[in-house]
Amino acid sequence: MIKIGIPRALLYYQYYPMWQTFFEQLGAEVVVSPPTTQVMLSAGSFRVVSETCLPVKVFLGHVLHLTGQCDYVFVPAIRSVKTKAYNCSKFLGLPDMTKAVIPESSPILDVDIDINKGKPSLYQSIYSLGRHFTKDPFKIRQASMNAWQAHLDYRQLMSDCKLTSPRAIERFSGTPEVEPETFANGLSQGTIALIGHPYLLYDEHISHRLVHWLEKAHYQVFTPEMIVKSELEAATTRLTSREHWTYEEEVVGAGGYYLERGVDGVIGIMAFGCGPDSLMMDMVRRQSARLMTTPFMSLTVEEHTAETGVVTRLEAFLDMVAIRKRKQVAVCW
Ligand code: SF4
């Protein structure tokens, strides 16, 4: 049986159930790299120039971890999943960069996803990917249809049950993700929305366990995946006339939505040196300043960010949220 390695980084949190379904339906075995560690991050960082963003360094660390443990490592090039909205350049060249900086990697299994090239090109890309496992086009078609359905079910599970991606993946795929200790049943102090890309929010090594700390402080945590797709799109359009970046909704849409919905606070997470996020997060910050109803804080993470620093800022923010709730005055950070 062919073994496919999937790095637990970058788009893993968006698409894992879909990828797992596709490969397993074609008879492959799927292995996922373990949660990020400092060793993995250091190994990934060592392969690229220091200016490279943190999530990409983490991704390369995961590829290195999978090297020799599988027949192929799956590294897709997701260029665009929306008309005239493109991904950042790191995603566009991810397979080529991975091959270049990790020449000893298990063979890279890549696929080019660009919705702007039209459906025939998309189908051809998926068919070429499936050909590694079978020559039967009907089997590939069926696997891709089931994979898409798995993706829709996964999205619905997160929005219906208000689950974070790791918790939904755990339910969906049986892949253990969540640490056993949860604090969700405690007395709720209020609601905090976390906005940003899933590979920043849910990688506990990158986010320094923000979800954990918020739940420990007895706040209910909301994330972009918990919003129904149509509402997320509508909120994005209200803030920006048209989407330019593929995953703009996770920042601009979710930020606008939660600011309008009156959660007690919104925290945006972005990676140091990320051009798209610095623009998108600023739009959310300005919207927060305009509305003056919900405190907003942005956290920029990089390789040397320490958990204590993140927790200190979080505590200060939560203190402000609590004071504001008590006094019911409009404050904006
Ligand atoms: S969007 Fe930003 S953080 Fe994400 S891969 Fe691109 S540069 Fe890195």
Residues whose N, C-alpha, C, O or C-beta is under 5 A from the ligand:
A	BS01	SF4	C53 P55 C88 K90 A271 C274 G275 P276
